[in-house]
Amino acid sequence: MKREMRLHPRVGVDLPAELEPFSGDSLDVRLINLSVGGALIEGSEQLEQLLDASRKLESGTPVEVNLHFGLDEGPVHCHCRLIHMRRLAQSRYQLGMKILSLANDCQEMLGRFVESRLHA
């Protein structure tokens, strides 16, 4: 059995989310997995276009975005940095993101959500 080496355990989810770049329009995405330290989202080719535009504006600078989604207890808003991108199909992409900042109440809510899913 493979031992989990992540600092923050992640749980599988299927939630609608909104990715908000610092320039341009927001994008509708799906949240695929989640932890208190990061998230994996999936979306259309608009994700690639967003990344291409960000790289052209500031080459060498990490791509950062805001991510918004809802849990049973309420909305979660976080500031994230892109860690990796994977193309799944011609028009489907996944982005792995590290959560850089999150309000304390959102962090507690997210922690309770992940814990409840881990022990379900």
C-alpha positions in Angstrom: 0.0 0.0 0.0 1.3 3.4 -0.9 2.0 5.7 2.1 0.5 9.2 1.9 3.4 11.7 2.0 1.4 14.9 1.6 1.5 17.5 4.3 -2.3 18.0 4.0 -4.5 15.1 3.1 -6.8 15.6 0.1 -10.3 14.4 -0.6 -12.1 13.9 -3.9 -14.9 16.3 -4.6 -17.0 17.4 -7.6 -18.0 21.0 -6.9 -18.6 24.0 -9.2 -16.0 26.8 -8.7 -15.0 30.1 -10.2 -11.4 30.9 -11.1 -10.7 34.6 -11.0 -7.5 35.8 -12.7 -6.1 39.2 -11.9 -6.8 40.3 -15.4 -9.6 39.1 -17.6 -12.9 37.4 -17.0 -13.7 34.8 -14.4 -13.9 31.1 -15.6 -16.3 28.4 -14.5 -14.4 25.3 -13.4 -14.9 22.0 -11.5 -13.1 21.4 -8.2 -11.8 17.8 -8.4 -10.0 17.4 -5.1 -9.3 19.6 -2.2 -7.2 19.9 0.9 -6.5 22.8 3.4 -3.3 23.4 1.4 -4.4 23.2 -2.2 -6.9 22.2 -4.9 -7.1 20.5 -8.2 -9.5 22.0 -10.7 -10.6 21.0 -14.2 -11.9 23.2 -17.0 -11.9 23.9 -20.7 -9.3 25.3 -23.0 -9.9 28.7 -21.5 -7.6 27.6 -18.7 -4.8 27.2 -21.2 -5.6 30.6 -22.7 -5.5 32.2 -19.2 -2.1 30.7 -18.6 -0.7 31.7 -21.9 -1.8 35.3 -21.4 -0.3 35.3 -17.8 3.0 34.0 -19.1 3.3 36.6 -21.8 2.6 39.5 -19.4 5.1 38.5 -16.8 7.5 35.7 -17.9 9.1 34.0 -14.9 6.5 35.3 -12.4 4.3 32.6 -10.8 0.7 32.6 -12.0 -1.7 33.5 -9.1 -5.5 33.6 -9.1 -8.4 33.7 -6.8 -10.6 30.6 -6.4 -14.2 30.8 -5.1 -16.4 27.8 -4.3 -19.1 26.8 -1.8 -19.2 24.2 0.9 -22.3 23.2 3.0 -21.3 25.8 5.7 -20.8 28.7 3.3 -18.6 30.2 0.6 -14.8 29.8 0.5 -12.6 32.4 -1.2 -8.8 31.8 -1.5 -5.8 33.2 -3.2 -3.8 30.4 -5.0 -0.6 29.8 -7.0 -0.5 27.5 -10.0 1.7 24.5 -9.3 1.1 22.3 -12.3 -1.1 21.9 -15.4 -2.1 18.8 -17.3 -3.9 18.5 -20.5 -6.5 15.7 -20.4 -8.0 16.1 -23.9 -8.2 18.6 -26.6 -10.5 20.9 -24.6 -10.0 19.6 -21.0 -7.3 20.7 -18.6 -6.4 20.2 -14.9 -4.6 22.8 -12.8 -3.1 21.9 -9.4 -2.9 24.9 -7.1 -1.4 25.7 -3.8 -3.6 27.8 -1.4 -1.5 30.9 -0.4 -4.1 32.7 1.7 -7.4 32.0 3.1 -9.5 33.8 5.8 -9.3 32.0 9.2 -13.1 31.2 9.2 -12.7 29.7 5.7 -9.7 27.7 6.7 -11.5 26.2 9.7 -14.6 25.4 7.5 -12.3 23.8 4.9 -10.5 21.8 7.6 -13.8 20.5 9.0 -15.0 19.6 5.5 -11.8 17.6 4.7 -11.9 15.8 8.1 -15.5 14.8 7.6 -14.7 13.4 4.2 -11.6 11.5 5.4 -13.6 9.8 8.1 -16.8 9.1 6.2 
